[in-house]
Amino acid sequence: MSQHQQQNNLDFPETKLDHHQLVLYNDDVNTFDFVIESLMEVCKHERLQAEQCTLLVHYAGKCAVKEGSFSVLRPLCEALLDRGLSSVIE
């Protein structure tokens, strides 16, 4: 590798321009079981992961439940919103 190539690799690290998080917020309406089932169905979480995310949402007020590109997360966010859950893409 030439010195020029090494310099470019150091000066311009790869960045994820289309990297977002699907964030689920706590509410006082939905039950733990409903949120767990929703995360399993919409986000394809395993039960343990869905339970852990639900606890984080409850105690911390929010949790990033999925990461990826905006185009992948948008339908997931809309599906959670359609279920009455409070979610956003950040």
N, C-alpha and C positions, 0 to 999 in steps of 0.2 A: 504494500500500500504506500503510495507516495505521501510526502509531507502535506501536499495540498488536500488529498483525500482525507487524511487524518484530521486536518484543521477543520474541514467542512463537517465531519462527523461530530466534532466537539462543539463547533459553533452553532450548529443547527440540529439539536436533538429532535428525534421524531416526536410529534405531538399528536394527540387524538383529537382532531377537530370536531368529529361528530360523536363524541362520547358524552352520554347523558345518564342521569339516574332517574328512575321512577320512584318517587317518594310518596309514601302513604302516611297520612296524618291521623291522629287520634280523634275520635268523636265520642259522644255520649249516647249514641243511638244504636250502633251495631254490636252484636254479641261477639264474644271471642270465637265461638264456633263458626259463625257466619264469615268472619274475617279470615279464619284459617281455611275454610272451604273455598272462599273466593281466591285466595292466594294460590291454593293448589290447582284450581281450575283455570284461572286466568294466566298466572305466571308460571305454572307447571312446577311449583315448589313441591318437594317431598314434605310429608306431614311435619317432621321435626323442624325443618327450615321455616315452614309457615307458622308453626307455634312460636318459634324464637322471634321471628319478625313481629308477630302480633304482640308479644310481651314487650318488645322494644318500643313499638308504637304506643302501647298503653303507658309505660313508665317514662319514656323519653319524649313522648309527644309526636314523634315521627320516626320513620325508618326508610332507608333506601332499600327497596325490595327487589329491584332489578336494575342492571346496567346494560347500556348498549347504545345503538344509534337511535336518533329521534324517530326515524321511520319504523323501527322495530317496536319502540316503546309506546308510540302514539296509540295504536289499537288496544294495547294492554291498559293504558291509562283510561281510555274511553270505556272499556269494559268494566273497570273498577268504578268509574263514575256512574255508569248505568246501574250498577248495583247499589248505589247510594254511599259509596266510600269516597273519602276525600283524598284525592291524589293529584300530583302535578309532576311534570317532567322538568328537571333542573339541569 
